[in-house]
Amino acid sequence: MTKSELIEAVAKRSDITLDRATTVVNAFFNLVVDAMKRDERIEIRNFGNFVVKEYGGYIGRNPKSGEKVTVAKKRLPFFKAGLGLRELINK
């Protein structure tokens, strides 16, 4: 499902206009991103958790040349499905 398909589904299911659904979906995504930037964990019961994981830097190897390269530390977004969502998917 793409973002535009999600917006259309929200509009139909909630019986609201596409403009209103666009605002709702964008607001949700923006709130999640803003919270993750502040290192906050977003927990939606029976759906899942959005967190930021930090990975330390390391010395890697360029697979083409074999040369050693320094890989900087990084922060990556991570989603872990909740028990309720996992159960629904596996039924």
URRA-V767149 format. One line per field, one symbol per residue. phi: phi as a letter, one per 40 degrees, with the letter a starting at -180 (. if undefined). A space follows every 50 residues. Layout:
phi->???
This chain:
phi->.cccccccccccccfbccccccccccccccccccccccgccbbbdgbibb bbbbbccacbbcccbgccbcbccabbcabbccdcccccccc
